[in-house]
Amino acid sequence: MAGMLRVSAILMLAGLTCSSFGQSPNVPANELVRSVLNNEIKAENADNSHWMFRLDTKRPNAPETVDEVVETKDGPLKYPLLIDGQRLTGAQQQQANNEIQRAVHDPTSLRKADHAKAEDDAHSQQMLKLFPKAFRFQYGERKGDLVQLNFTPNPNFHPPNREATVFHAMAGSIWLDTKQKRLAEISGRLTHGVKFGWGMLGYLDQGGHFHVQQAEVAPGYWQLTSLDVQMNGKALFFKTIAVRQKYARSDFRQVPPNLEVAKAAQMLRSQAAAQVASLR
């Protein structure tokens, strides 16, 4: 989804024909991935769509939250619908409204979040370029239009930085929708522990895993729908993804890419009232 997990979540398979996935694939798996990733960078840079959606977030030692989120020209604005499965109290509603009003008058915090996402997107594209070199791919199962590619670390690859070192320590599989030519699902795990500066600068333990899914939310538009990261450690290279985190996104509606924060705030307040009623 951002970071190496975000990278994996948004890989696209445009520019390839379904005939490449026949009973005897005539495209080597690594060549297929390389072609896909070259196109993904172009497609990602060309996608300026913005969305309104529901976000369910679970983190350790924190209440589960369900938020209504809308993407504005300054960054994402959100309004809580449920906290630990409960409707907001009067005090919580007031706090949420105050935070929205502050964002309307000064969208600095939204811009910071948008900047963090942009930095993660840049990291993601770096990982996209390394993906075909860092792994070896083999064709796996087929389920209708879905084709599986299994990946393992390429022993001849030498990671150029710490992010790539973690990336290269993973093995897993991706599921490709050959009809839509998109990535439907990816899962991976750390094949061995990773330490930096003998563990003083950060580490991730062996066995940590992640699972990501995406889907077509409107004709021609695919979005990340779920992300589950369960890793033990304290190495955090990307600003918007933690080492232990689970979230789901649903009910996507496209909004104008130049949406003003004030207009988005009105949309959120109106939508939140309707959504809370449907959630209980």
N, C-alpha and C positions, 0 to 999 in steps of 0.2 A: 501498500500500500504503500508513504514516503519511506526513505531508507531502503535497505536491501529488501525488506518485507514489502514495502510499498512498490518497489520496482517489480517484484514478482507478481504483485496483484494486478498490475496494469499492462502486462505484456500483451501485444496485439499480434494477430496472424493475418494481416491484410497483405494482398499482393500474391497469395499462393492459391493454387487451385485444389479443389477437393480430390482430384485424381492423384495427387501426391500421396494420399493416404489410402491407397487401395490395399488389396490383400498382400501385395509385395511392394512396400513403399519404394519409389524410385528416387527419393531424395534422402541422402544420409541425414541422420538425426541432427548432428552438429551443424551441418550446412543449413538445414531448415531453421534452426534456432538463430543462426547468424543473420539470415535473411529477415527473419521476423523482427529482430532487435534493431536492425538498421531502419526498418520502416517504423518501428515504435517511436523512436526518437523524433522522427518527422511528424508523426501523428499526434504525439503528446504536445509538441510545440504549437501545433495548429489548432488544438482544442481549447477554445475560450469559453466554453459553456459554464453556466453557474446553475446551482440547484438548491432547492429547499427539500429537506428530508428529516426523518426521525432517526435519532442516534441513541442507542442503548450502550452504556459504558460500564464495564466492571473492572475495578482495580483492587489490589490487595489493600486491606486496612482503610478502605474508603467506601462510602455508600454507593450502591448501584444507582445510576441516574438514567433517566429517559429525557432527552432534550429534543426540542424542535429547533432545527438549525437552518439558517438561510445564508447563502454566500452573497456578499455585496462586493462592490468595486473596491472597498477598503479592507475586506477580510470577512471571516465568518462571524455571524451574530447568532446567539442561541438563547433559548428560553426554556427553563426546566419544566417538565410536565409531571414527573414522578421522582421521588427520592426514596430509595429502599421500598419501592412498591406503593408508596403512599402519596396522596395528593399533597400539594404544598400547603403549609399553614399560612395564615394571614401574614405573619412576619416574613416567611420565605417568599411569598408573592411580592411583598413590598420591596424586599431586597433585590429580587430579580428585576422588577420594574425600575428600580433606582440604577442598577447596573446598565440596563438598556438605555436609560436616559443619559447616563454619563457617556456611553458610546456614541449616542446621537450628537452630543455637543462636542465630544473630543474622541474621535475614532482611533486614537494612538494605539490602544491595546489591540484593536482589530488589525491594524497595520503590522504590528509586531508579530501577531500570529500568522498573518499572510506572508511576512518576510521569512519566518521560520519554515513555512511550507515551501516557499520558493527555494530556500537553501537545501531542503530535503529533496526537492525535485532535481536540483543540480547534482546532488550525490547519487540520486537514482539513475540519472543518465550515465554517470561514470560507471556504475555497476552494470548497467545494460551493455556497455561496450566490453566489459570484462567477462560477462556471462559465458559466451561461447568458448573463451580461452580457459576459464576456471574449472569447467566441468566437462565430463564426457556423458553423452546422451545415448539412450537406447529406447527403441520403440517397445511399448508394453501392451496393455490390454486395449480392447475396443468395445465401446458400449454405444451402439447407435451412431450418432454423429460425433461422439466423443472419442478421442484418441489419447492414450497416455504415453508420456515420455518420462523415463526414469533417468535421474542424473546422479553422478558420483563425482567427487573431487578429481581433477586431473592432476596426477602426481608430477607432471612436468611444468605445472604452472607455479610461478613465484610471485606471491602477492606483493604489490608495490606499496601498500600502506596497511594500517591497522584495520580499517573497514573491510578491505579486501581479504585480510587474514581470517576474519570471522566469516565472511561470505564463503570463502573457499573451504571452510571446515564443515560445510553442510552437505547432506545427501537427501534426496527425496524424489518427488514426482510432480509433473504438471499434467493437467487434463485440458486438451484442446478441443474446442467446438469447431469441427471442420466445415459445418454448414455456414456458420457465422464468421469463421476464421478468427476466433478470439480465444483467449485463455479463460477457461471456466473455473479452474481450481488449481491450487498449488499447496503442497505440504513439504516440510523439510525438518531435519533434526541435526543437531551438532554431533558429528562423528567422534569428536574428541574435544577436550577442554582447551580453551585458549586463554593465555595470560600475556599481559603486557608489563614490561618492567618488573618481571618476577612476581606479578600479581599486584604490585603497588599502584600501578597506573590503571588497573582494571582487569577483569577476568570474566569468563563465561564458562560454566561447567558443562561437561559432556552430558548428552541426553536431552538438552533443551530442545524444544520443538515449536513450530508455528504452523498455522493452517489459514489459508486465505482463499476467499471466493469472490468472484465478480459476476455480474449479470448485465444483460441489456435492459436498461431502465426506460428507454424510449428508442424508437427506430434509429439505428445508427449510433446510439450512445450507450457505452458500457461504463458502469461505475463499481467501485469496491462495495460489496455488500456485507462482508464479515471478515474479521481478523482476530485471530487467537494466538497470542505470543505467550509462551510459558518457558522462560529461561531463568536460570539461577546465576546471578552475578551482579556486577556493577559497571559494566562497560556500556556506555550509552553514546553512540556516535550521531544519532539523528534526533532532532529536536521534538518531533511529533509522535514518536513511537517509543514506548517504554519496554523494558525487558519482560515485564509481566503485565499483560493487558488483554482485555477481550472486549470487542465491541461489534455491534451489528447496525447496519444502516438500511432503511427501508422507506417506502412511501415517497419516492422521488418525484418532484415536480420541477420542471425547468423554469428559471426566472431570467429576466434580462441581465446580460453581463455587466451593464452599467448601473445596476440597481443602487440607489442611494440608501444610506444607513437609516435615515428617517422613514423612508417608505418601507424598508425591510422591517423596522420596528412595528409599524402598523400591521404589517402582514403577520408578524409573529404573535402579537397580542390577539388578533382575530383568530388565527389558526390554533393557538394554544387552548383557547376556551373550547373549541370544538373537539380537539384531540383529547383533552382530559376526560371529557364525557365518554369518548369511545374507548378509553383505556381501562375504565372501571366497569 
